[in-house]
Amino acid sequence: MAEYRDYLPQIDGDFFTTDGGLETTLVFHDGINLPHFAAFDLMKPKDGRQRLHEYFDPYIGIAWEAGAGFILESPTWRANTDWGQRLGYSASTLEEANRDAITLIHDVRDAHEGNLPIVVSGCIGPRGDGYDPGDAMAPIEAKTYHS
């Protein structure tokens, strides 16, 4: 269900929360090996998908307890061409991983819908290192690259 596709409820000034650092939690708290810090790579194994699904539950619980909505961010921060190639993804397998990641967060949303407003946010991460972006792309170049 795409309840908030045409209108974002957070614009009204209500409080919304989000998660607290997917990759950091998976690597440093859960001991999961994420090559190149790429959480979208967990879309491959079934248990990886399950772990991603479970990751969001406590954060959604916090939002519910606080009477807030939740912005559900996709695990696609590094799911772009440059990082995908480093991880051995072709254009088609990278597209599939992105689509699967959005399906996964729709499933998470659907499991909690009705308890609180949940907005799906599709994350588009940096082409390079988020802490040292190097060369910035012009807007048209970024649009083409991330399409």
N, C-alpha and C positions, 0 to 999 in steps of 0.2 A: 504494500500500500504506500503510495507516495503522497501522504497527507500534506506535507509541507513543501511540495515541489514548486508551487506558485506563490507561497507566502512564508516568510521566516518568522516564527512567533517571537524570537528573541528581539526583534525590532521593537516590540511593544514595551520593552524595558524590564521584562521579567528576568529572573536569574536563571542562568544555565551553567552547567558544569561540563567538564570534559574529562578525559582520562589523564593520567599523570606521567606519561613517558613510556610508551610501549616498548621500544627497543631497549631502553635502559633497564626496565623491569625484567624483560625476557633474558637479557644477557647477564646482568649483575645480580639479580635476585633469584632467578629461576635456573641459571646456569645453562641456558640454551645457546648453542653456537649459531649465530646469525652471520653468515659470510657477508662481509662489507656492511654490516649493521642493517641488513635488508630484511625486515619482517615479512614482506610479501613472499619471500622464499618459503615460508611456512605454509603457504597454500598448497604445496605439493603433497606432503604426507597428510593422511587423514587425521592423525593425532596432532599435527601442527595446526590444522584448521580448528580442531577442538580446543587446543590451548588458546588460540586467538579468541575464540568465542568466549571461553571462560575468563579471559583477561578482563573483559569489559564488565562482567557482572557486579563485582564489588563497587565499581565506580558508579554504575547505574543505581545501585543500592544507596550510595551516599547522596546522590541527587534526589532520590525518592524521599529519603529521611529529611533532607533539607527543604523539601517542597519546591525543588527546582526542576527545570527541564534538563535534557542532556544532549550535547552535540557529540554524535558518534562519528569519530574520524576513521577513515579507512586506513588499513595497514599498507599504504602504497607510497610512502615517502620516497623510496628509492626505486620504484617500479617504472623507470623510464629507460630509454634506449641505451644510454651510456652505462648505467649501472647494470641493466639487464644483460648487456653483452659481456660484462665482466663476470657475470654469474652463469653464462652459458645459455641465455634465453635468445631465441629467435624472435623476430617481430611478431609472429603468430602466437608463440607461447607466452610472450610478454603481454600481449593483448588479452589472452585467456586468463593469465594471472590477475590482471587488473579487473576484468569482469567478475572473476571468481571472488576477489576481495570485496567488491561491492555487493555481490550476492550474499556473502558471509555477513556483512554488517546489516544488510536488510533482514537476514534471519535473526540476528541479535535484536534488532529493533522490534521485529514482529513478536519475539518471545516476551518482550516487556511492554509493548504498546498497550495503551489504555491505562497504565499505571502513572505515566507522566509523558509530557511531550518529548519526543526524540527526533532530532533533526540529523539526517545523514549528511556528512561532509566528505567529499572525495578529495583526499590529499594529493596535491601535486608538489613533490619535493624538488630540491635543487638539482640542477644538472650535474654539478660538481659537489664539492664538500660544502655542506651547509654552514660550516664555521669558517671556511676560507673559500668563498665562491669563485675566486679567480676572475675570469672575464665575464662581465654581465652581458646577457643577451639583450638585443633591442626588442621591444614589444612584439613586433611582427615575427621575429626569429623565434621568440619564446612560444608564441601561439602555434607556429608551424611545428616546432620541436615537440611540444607537449600534446599536439593533436594526435 
